[in-house]
Amino acid sequence: MSEATQAPGIAVCTQPVLLESERQRCEVWTRVMGYHRPVASFNIGKQGEFAERTHFTESRCKQ
């Protein structure tokens, strides 16, 4: 995409925001049986179950 065809006010980043040496692992927590735990501490079966979960968006009520 040339600069002439870019929309005004939109910047195109050509370099990564973080260097690989600046990255760190993201810890994911979830609620299990009424309390929160990090997913990394789950056993292999529970980690597989967590990976199979599906997300949904609740639709609004019709009035």
N, C-alpha and C positions, 0 to 999 in steps of 0.2 A: 504494500500500500504506500503510495507516494504521499509526501506531505501535502500536496495540493488537494488530494482526495480525502484527507482526514477531516473529521468534524472539528470545529474550533473548540478549544477547551479540553480536548482529549489527549492525554499524553500516552505514548507507547513506551513501555519499559523494555529495554533491550538487555539489561543485566538482571540477575537474580537479586531479590531484595536482601537475602541473607547469604553469606558464604557458608559452605558446608561446615566449616569449623565453628561457626556461630550458632548452628542449629542445636536444639535439645529435644529430647523425647517428650512427647505430650502424654500426660497421664489421664486416662479416661476413667471416670467413676460412674457407677450406676446404683440404683436403689434395688436392694435384694432383701426380701423378708423384713421390710420396715426400716432398714438402715442402709447407709451408703458405704460401698466398698470399691476399691480400685479393680478394674477388670483384669489387670495383670496378675492379681493375686488369686484369680479363679482357677479351679482345676481345668484340665483340658476339655472335659465334657461341658462344663458350664461356659467356657470360652466359645465353644462351638455353638451352643444354644444362643449365646449373646449375638454371635455373628449372623444367625438365622432370623433374628427379630426383624419385623417389618414396621416401618413408621407409617402413620396415617395422619390425615388432616381431618378434623371433625368439621362437618358442614354446619352452617348456621341453621337455626330453627326457622321454619317458615311460620309467619304469623298471619 
